[in-house]
Amino acid sequence: MDSDSDTVGIINSISVDNDNEFREESLGSPSNSGGSQSGEEEKVCSRSRFLEPIVFLICFAFNLNGTVFKNQILYETCRVAYNRSDEDCTPFMGIAPETEESKSLEMLVQPYAANIFMTNTLIESIVSSVLVLFIGPWSDKFGRKPILLGIFSGYLVAYSLVTLLSMMSLKFPINPWFYLSMFIPISLTGGFCALITITYCYISDVVKDEKSRARRMLLLEISIFGGISLGSLTCSFIYEATNGITIFAISTFIVLIALLGILFILPESLSEVSGGSKASKMSEFFRWELARDLLRTVFERRPNYDRAIIWLIMVSIGLAVAAMQGDSNLSYLYLREMFEWDLKEYNIYVTISIVYQVFFSFIAIVAFRKSLKMSLAAMCLLAYGSGFMESLIKGLAQYSWQVYLGVGFGMFKGIGGPMCRAIISQVSSPSDLGKIFAFTTSLETIFPLATAPLYTYLYNTTLGYMPGAFNLLSASFNLIGYIFTAIIFGIQIVYPTVTYDVIGA
């Protein structure tokens, strides 16, 4: 289709700039980049197309139970921590209308639950931030498929645990802190952070042609956002018709199907994989010299201002993810308290936000990047400025329509991540790019880890008079990202070397 070709060209222009000399050398000549594949390689490439549906399933399962899980925590907190009856705590399930008593009780329950959500973030971030430094190098040697199997197995165990706990809660109250046990297997297998890292590596392995690779990465993005959107949209309808146990059981079953797909259908992406026993492979995982080499690459001196640009971009990405994680943890509590939204209203809001952001991200790429030739640095400024306005408006909102107004101003914030990574790819050599991206991914887990207690403290402190104040913290993070990318924009203008011309192209 012509539209598909246009979109591929747009995404390709973001991720790969052909007039960058060292990128050309790494990719080889045009005749080699799309070189002939053997029959076995073509078979692997064909079967690898199951990756996108598998990623769609895990994202759908993740968002299908996400809000329901928060309701379950609120409900059990009410029953266990404050020793209230089922009748008093039922409004916390997100379906029954709130009573005057439940509104006053919510002022007690929410701060307690916010501490649980903060601890959840800490559990996920601490382990993932370390594992991501080793997962990439290990998978380069022993293959991507074992990592994918481990990640999906972690999710399967986690969702099975929460299903079991929710079933037990029908018989007797369950301490809400026990529900955090579900995140331990997710953290120990890398979680969503490792999933994104490995899936992009997988696509880079099996697709050699640049345009085809761009198409696959575009399809992967669509699979991620499609699964998240559909999960949010269908969650409230299924929940109203059934209960939380059914939601958790469906998520478990979906992850099981995805895991079986990886095991029996999805091929290994690497043509050459090192052998050895399971014990020897595991012993190779934590090779500290790999981590030392990674850190050496990130901190080493580089020509001109390359090292400063890389660090400014990495910190900007980390702050943006911290803001996103803080909003994810607290927005449901905030909207429940401030505007008395129920589960259905919140999930509709999430779905609209995601679809709206994805749509305008493509519009921005077409209108600003492709047609108007806006520079990568300028696109980053647009993204962080958009994110700042969204968080500021939501933080000051007094009416529910103003929350949607904030979403409207945040239409372009989704392009920040791809544009920032594109800048890194232009000022890094091909041999360093993987290490720098791995370290960037690690920062994306460390920053939420560091800011989660701050978000929780701010929310609990301001709950009584300004529950949306945490959005102002997110606005400040986006403002810092804007300032950092403005510095890069200035460097590109003042020092128009070949490399910085590429950033400004």
Secondary structure as GFF3:
##gff-version 3
##sequence-region A 1 505
A	DSSP	alpha_helix	2	15	.	.	.	ID=ss1
A	DSSP	alpha_helix	21	27	.	.	.	ID=ss2
A	DSSP	alpha_helix	30	33	.	.	.	ID=ss3
A	DSSP	alpha_helix	39	47	.	.	.	ID=ss4
A	DSSP	three_ten_helix	48	50	.	.	.	ID=ss5
A	DSSP	alpha_helix	51	76	.	.	.	ID=ss6
A	DSSP	pi_helix	77	81	.	.	.	ID=ss7
A	DSSP	alpha_helix	86	89	.	.	.	ID=ss8
A	DSSP	three_ten_helix	90	93	.	.	.	ID=ss9
A	DSSP	alpha_helix	100	142	.	.	.	ID=ss10
A	DSSP	alpha_helix	145	168	.	.	.	ID=ss11
A	DSSP	three_ten_helix	176	182	.	.	.	ID=ss12
A	DSSP	alpha_helix	183	188	.	.	.	ID=ss13
A	DSSP	alpha_helix	191	206	.	.	.	ID=ss14
A	DSSP	alpha_helix	210	241	.	.	.	ID=ss15
A	DSSP	alpha_helix	244	264	.	.	.	ID=ss16
A	DSSP	alpha_helix	278	283	.	.	.	ID=ss17
A	DSSP	alpha_helix	288	299	.	.	.	ID=ss18
A	DSSP	alpha_helix	306	339	.	.	.	ID=ss19
A	DSSP	alpha_helix	343	364	.	.	.	ID=ss20
A	DSSP	pi_helix	365	371	.	.	.	ID=ss21
A	DSSP	alpha_helix	376	396	.	.	.	ID=ss22
A	DSSP	alpha_helix	400	409	.	.	.	ID=ss23
A	DSSP	three_ten_helix	413	415	.	.	.	ID=ss24
A	DSSP	alpha_helix	416	427	.	.	.	ID=ss25
A	DSSP	alpha_helix	430	462	.	.	.	ID=ss26
A	DSSP	alpha_helix	470	494	.	.	.	ID=ss27
A	DSSP	alpha_helix	498	504	.	.	.	ID=ss28
###
